[in-house]
Amino acid sequence: MAGGAFAPQRHVVRVDRIVQPAGQTLDRPLEVSVLEGGDLAATVTDEVVMVVAARIHRFVPRHSLGHVHPPREMQAVEQLESAVDAGRSHVLAALAEPVRDLLGGHAAAEIGQRLEDDRAGRAEAVSVALERPLRVSDPVLHRVKDRLPSVADLFRTPHDRFDGLPGYDFEPHWHLVDGLRLHYVDEGSGDPIVCFHGEPTWAYLYRRMLAPLVSAGRRVICPDYPGFGRSDKPTDRRWYSYDRHVEHVSALLGSLDLRDATVVVQDWGGPIGLRWAVENAERVARLVILNTGLFTGRVSKGFMAWRDFAERNPDLPVGFVLQSATTTELPDEILAAYEAPFPNAESKAGAVQFPLLVPISDEMEGAAEMRAVADELSRWDKPALVAFSDCDPVFPYPRAGEYFCSLIPRAGEQVKIAGAAHFLPEDRGERIAEEILRF
């Protein structure tokens, strides 16, 4: 395989020798070749040679990268020869993605299609970039056989769908968890505020709160769950579970080593974020609870109507849902921003499945775990701000908020966010930021 910057070829060149012993750095580029049987792939751009093999695992700098640590764990390259012979360029494109991530667009890799600029630009991304399975490729889903049954087929939303979103110019940050690339916003410095979004929203929901919180000297972190926002999206709805989402978000936040965090939760952010808080109480200073609940088997009629709607609409109309659950008349460009992560039905598996994960009986999966969270909150000895809106049929004011005020010893009196509906950070984001800073 040779020629140009990944000029498409369908020939496999046999490699008769190992060109360099493992653990040593090359002082010249590798020969462009592929070992039949899938043991070795050498991928070349203008600046980097990337080597993937069982015993050879490192990036080789030509002139710009300096010292890079090898990956902690290499993924096997399965059936690479057949992929090349069959013209399945997306397998090799996935191999080239860490190069793109590392160089931030300075080297363009082309294997049948041009990979989009990720703008990661960090050498330390190399070790995690190579750990993810080779089944993911921008911008469309490819199903590639691998030996990782725990990892579902993935969809990665094209990066250009997030260009120029109104009020959202935040640099993306990434963390790899079990083969999924998770996105999070990380702005400002100081005591951290971690914002857990709901469904079908993503980090965009909290954009109106970010500016005042960062200006006040806070660090604001907004993770996107698997299946949402800029994070990778498993397309098999059976992949999604309450436990799995807590585990993935916990891994992401654990990598940030947070201390004295304020945890902000809304919608599904409540079950996920409050569980993270009680399981990591030593890292949490206070809670901010917005229009959410702990689903232990009893839900409102408003929620059941929403659940029925989601079940009947696998191609969930995300913009319609947002407009229906806000009091503000959202302009088309804002609705388009909420829809940006979900260009087709395949990308919406998580958004559609989440309402069905809510336990509607005591015996359903998740109910016992959420009861355990509630039990921990009944002994929570740190401050908690409960602020619910007054126009939400799913979590009606004041009853839904009073549950948390009664449950948490230091919750205090519920704050009413007037004139807002279910997605209150969209309706009254600046007001909520004021309450958090006052709190």
N, C-alpha and C positions, 0 to 999 in steps of 0.2 A: 504494500500500500504506500504510494508515494506520489508526489507531485503537487506543486502549489501550496496554498493554505488549505489543506484538507480537500484537494481536488478529488471528486468522487471516483473511487476505483472499486473494482470487484475482483481483485486478485490478492491472494494470501501468499506472502513470501515466507518460506521456511527459515527459521532461525536455528542454526546448527551449534551455537555456543552461547554461553552467558557472556555478555560483553563487559560486565564489571561485577566483581564479587559483591555480595550483599554487605551493606554497612559502610561502603566507601562512596565518596562523592566523585562523580564524573567531572573531568575537566574539559569535556567536549560533548556535543550532542550525541545521543544515541542514533544508531542507524534506524531509519524509518522502516519498521518491519513488524510483523505479527506472527507469533508462534502458533502453528496449527494446534487445535485442541483447546485453545482459550486460556493458556497459562500466562501469557505475557501480552500486554498491549503497550506500545510506545506511541504517545500522542504528541505532536509537535505543533507549536505556534511560533510566532516570531521571537518570543522571549523565553519560553520555558519548554523543557522536555518533561513530560509527566510519565512516570513508570508505575504500572500496577502489576504486581506479581506476588506470588506466595512468599518469596524470599527477597524480593527487590522492591522496596517501598520508600520512595523519596521523590521530592521535586528537585530538579537539577537546574540551578540558576545559570543562565548564560552571562548576564551582566547586571541584573537589576534587583534581584530578590534578596540577596544576602543569605543568612542562615535560616533554614526552616526545619523545624523538628518533623520527623517522620510521623505518619499517622499511627494512632494507637492500635487500630485494628483495620485490616484491609478486607475489602469485599472481593469475593471470587469473581473472575470474569468468565461468565458461563457462555459457552457456545459462541464465542466471538468470531470464529472462522465462518460459521454458518451465517452469522449476522452480516458479515461483510459480503460474503458471496451472494446473499439474498438481497443485498442493497438496503438492509435495515439500518440506515444511517443514524437513527435515533439512539441506538445503543452506544455508538462511538460519541455521539453528541453529549450523552450523559457523562462519559469519561472526561470530556473536555470542559464540562461545566465548572469544576473546581479551578481550572486555569482562568476561566472568565471571572469567577468570583474573586480570585486573588488579584488579578491585574486591573480590575475596575474599568475594563474597556480599552486598555492600551493595546491589547492583542485580541484580534477578532478571530474566533475559531469558526470554520465553516465545514460542516459535513452534510451536504445536501441542503441545509438551511442555516442561516446565520443566527447564532445564539444572541439573545438580547442582553444588553448591559445590565449587570446586577449591581454595580457600584459598591461592592463590598470592600475591595481595595485593601485587604488586610492579610498579611502573610500568615498570621496565626489561624486563619480560616482553613488552611490546607488540611490540618489533621482531622478536622471534623467533616470537611467537604467530601473526603474520600470514603467516609464510613457509610454513607447512605447507599441504598441499593441502586442498581443501574437502570431500574425501570422508569425513572422519572426523566422527562425531557420537556423543554419549553417548545412551543406553547401548548401543545396538545397532549392528550393522554395516549400513552403507548403501553400495551400489556406485554411485558417481557417475562418469560418464565424464569423464576429464580428459586432458590432453596430457602426462602424466608417466609414461611406460611403466616407468620404473625403480622406481616406487613401487607396491607391491602394495596390494590391498584390505586395509583395516585393521579390527581389532576393538579397541575400547577398553573395558576392564572398568569397570563402574559403580563410582563412587567409594565408594558406601555398603557395598560388599562388604569394604572395608578398615577399616570403623569397628569399634572395640572389639576388635581382635584381641589375644589374650592375650600380654602381654610386649612389645607393639609399639605404642608411642605416639609414634613418631618423625615429625617434620614432613617432608612430601614436598618434594623438590626436583626441578626439571625442566630438561632441555636438549633443544633441537630439533636433530635430525640428519637431513638429507635427507628432510624431511617427517614424520619420526617423532618423537613426543614420548617421550623417555627419562626414566625416573625413577631417582633415586638417594637414598640416605640419606646425610646429612652431619652428624655429631654430634661435639661436642667441639672442642678446639683443641690446637695443638701439632704435633709431627711426625705426618704422615699415615700411616694404615694403610688400604690399599685391599684390600677383600675381594671376590674374584671367585667368584660362586656357580656351581653346576653345573646339572644338569637332572634332574628337572623343578622344581628349587627356585627360590628368588628371595632377595631381601635378607633375608627373614624368617629364613633359615637361620642368620644370624650374630647374631641378637638377644641370645643368651645371652653372647656375647663382648663386646658393645658396652659394657655398664655397667662392667665392671672395666677395660676399656681406656680409656674416657673418664675414669673416676675417677682413673686413673693419669696423666692429662694428655696423652692422645693424641687425635688427630682421626681418626675412623673414617668411611670412605666405602664404601658398598656399592651399586654400580650394578646395576640390572636390565637385562639384555640385551633387545633387541627380541624380542617374543614371550613375555616372562616378567614376572612380578610386576606392577607398576603401569605398565610401559612399554607403548607401542602394540604391537599384535600383527598383523603381516602374516598373512593367512589362506591364502595360496598357499604350500604347502610348498616349492615350487621357489625361493622368494625366499631361503631360508635357506642360508647357506654359511659356511664357516670364515673366509674372507677378509672377508666383509661384516660379520661380528660383531666381528672385530678392528678394522675400520675405524670402526664406530659407537661402540664403547667408547673407542677412541683419541680420537675427536672429543670425546666427553663429558669424558674426563679431561684432555684438552688444554685445555679451557675453564677448568679449575680451577688450572692452572699449578702443579702439585705439585712439591715438592722434598723430598729425603731420605725418600722413601716406603718403607714396608714393604709388600711385595706378598704377600697371602695368597691361595692358590689351592686349590680343591678340585673334584674331578670335572672337568667341562668347563671350569672355571675355570683348570685347568692349561694346556691348549693356548692359551686366549685370554689369560690373565693373564701367563703366562711369555713369550709372544710380545710382549705389550705391554712387559714389563720389559726384554727384550733390545733392543727397538727404541727404548726411551726410557731407556737405562741411566743417562744423566746425571741422571735424576729419581729413581732408585731407589737405596736404601741397602742393602736386604737382602731376602731371599726367605723365605717360609714356605710349605712345600709339604706339603699334606695329601691323602692318598688320591686320587691322580690319575696321569696318565701322558701321555706324548707319543705319539700314535698314528701310527706310521710303517708300518703294514701288518701288524703282528702283535698279536693280542689274546688274552685269556684265554678259556677255555671259559665262565667265568661271565659275561663280557661278551657273548659270542655268544648265550647264553640270554636275556640282557636285551634285546639287539637284536631277537631274534626275537619276544619278547613285545611290544615297542613297535610293531613292524611289523604285528602282528596285531591291535592295539588302537588304532585311530585316536582313539577317545574314551578316552584314557589315564586309568586310575583313579589319580589323583595321590596321594590319601591312602593307598591300598593300597600304592603304590610306596614312599612314605616309611616306612610301618610295616614293610614287608618289608626295608628297608635300614637299620633302626635296632635297637639292642638294647633301648631304652627302650619300655615300653608307653605309646604316645602317647594322651592323652585325646582325645575326639572334637573338642573345641574347637581343639586344636593341629592335628589333621588337617584340620579345616575351614579353618584359616588358610592352610595350604599349598595348599588347593584354591581359595582365594578368588579368585586371578587368572583362574581357568579355569572359568567357569560353564557352558560347553558345548563340544562337540567342535570347533567352528569356532575357538575361542580357543586350542586346544591344538596348533595346527599346528607351532609351534616345538618344543614339548616332545616331540612325536611324531617330528619330523624329525631332531632332534639325534643320537639313536643311529645313524641311518642315514648321518650325515656322517662318522662315525669310519672312517678308512681301514682296510679289512681286507685290503688287498693293497698292495704297493709302488707300484703304478701309480695308485691311486685319488687323486682330488683331495684335497689337504691333506697327503698323506704327505710330499711333498718339502718343503713349508713347515715341517712339524714336525721333519723332520730338520735343517733349517736352524736352528731354535730350539735343538735339542739341541747342534748344533755350536757355537753361540754360548755355551751354558751350559758347555760343556767348557772355555771360557776365562774364565768368570765369576770375577772377582777380589774379589767382595764376599761377606759372610757369607750362609749359607743354612741354615735350620732345616728338617729333614725329619722329619715326625711322622706316622706311619701308625697306624691302629687295627689291632687283632688279630682282628677278626671280620668281615672284608670279603672275600667270594669274588671280587669283581670286581678288586680290587687287593690281593691277599693279602700279609699280613705274614709274614716281613720282606722277601721277594723284591722286591715292587713298589717299596718305599722304597729298597732297596739300589741300585737302578738310579740314582737321583738322587744318593745318597751317593758312588757311584763316579764319576759324571759330573761333578759340580760340585766344583772344587778345594777350596773352603772350606766344604763341607757339614757335615763332622763326622759324629759317630755318630748313627744314626737313633734317634728318640725313639718309644717305644711308648706309644700311647694305649690303655690296657687297658679292656676292657669296652665298647668302642664298635664300631659297624659302619661301613658305607660313609659315611653322613652324620654323621660324627663331631662336627661343630659342634653338632648337635642332641643327640647323646648326651652329649658331654663339653665343651660350649662353655666353661665356666669354667676347666676344666683347660687347654684350649688357650690361653686368654687368659693364664694364669699362665706357660706356656712362652714365649709371645711376649714378655711383659714381662721374664722372666728372660734371654731371648736378647738 
